[in-house]
Amino acid sequence: MAPPSNVHRCLLQFDALDAARSWTNEIAGWPAGSHVWGHYAEVTDSGPAICRTENVSACHGGYAGLVNGVLRDVAAEALGQPVTDFKDKINYKQPGGAGFRPHQDVVAYPDAGTVMSVLVAIDDCTRESGCLWLADGVTQVLATDDRGVVREDVATDLGWYPVELAAGDAVCIDGFAPHYSDANASAAQRRVLIASFSASSEQYTRKHYYAARRAAMGSATKRDGRFRISTIADFAGTEVSPDETASESCTHPGVGPT
Ligand SMILES: O=C(O)CCC(=O)C(=O)O
């Protein structure tokens, strides 16, 4: 069967993939609470495990170059117009790490208009390790439940397909495309970088997104007292609330412009 047209096989190869792996190891080693935008852990059966670093490219030149280079080109081609990056993150999904409930990125990203995300596999993403599942053909916002994820009865009726990726492959996720993933039931880590872009004409910037994200997450936490790693409750795991978080500037090694 031909791969779906939104999949780019071997986008990163050889040295480029080795570099992304080594950058990811470097970033994973940042101390808890040292990154202003969030460097999060979750509870697993074998103890706390790193699950996400937000806004990686703000502090990492290698990833900043990748996001603003080949990933931007891929997103622009998918949208058929110039794009501007506004977000990126690494999801680590360690063995036993949780998955993500069905959601649409346009709902999760406050004030966003046109969204195209590019997910790059740093490790193999298989059904066992919790690859992405996508549903095509959705062009509007779907009904959500009180957690902001697609309502269960609506999600059940969608035509889901798994997107298994080898390390270095990438998949484009349109802002309306519902997606979810399962927990990592394998013994290997399943790390991905996801960079998100909007149409340049909309002038939706990284600064705007991260300020809106912070405000949305702050007011949600004030309401329910729960620490969270996302604006909506798409993450199916249990987040670990860090003892302290750098609030003005990052304190981890290798800090670039913040
Ligand atoms: O990493 C995954 O499996 C899913 C990612 C995702 O949907 C998200 O981070 O919003």
The ligand as an SDF file (V2000), in Angstrom:
LIG
                    3D

 10  9  0  0  0  0  0  0  0  0999 V2000
    3.4980   12.6160   20.3540 O   0  0  0  0  0  0  0  0  0  0  0  0
    2.3900   12.1350   20.0890 C   0  0  0  0  0  0  0  0  0  0  0  0
    2.1910   10.9300   20.0740 O   0  0  0  0  0  0  0  0  0  0  0  0
    1.1700   12.9860   19.7920 C   0  0  0  0  0  0  0  0  0  0  0  0
    1.4940   14.4020   19.7350 C   0  0  0  0  0  0  0  0  0  0  0  0
    0.3570   15.3250   19.8300 C   0  0  0  0  0  0  0  0  0  0  0  0
   -0.6850   15.1110   19.3060 O   0  0  0  0  0  0  0  0  0  0  0  0
    0.5660   16.5530   20.5830 C   0  0  0  0  0  0  0  0  0  0  0  0
    1.6320   16.7260   21.1900 O   0  0  0  0  0  0  0  0  0  0  0  0
   -0.3480   17.3910   20.5890 O   0  0  0  0  0  0  0  0  0  0  0  0
  1  2  2  0
  2  3  1  0
  2  4  1  0
  4  5  1  0
  5  6  1  0
  6  7  2  0
  6  8  1  0
  8  9  2  0
  8 10  1  0
M  END
$$$$
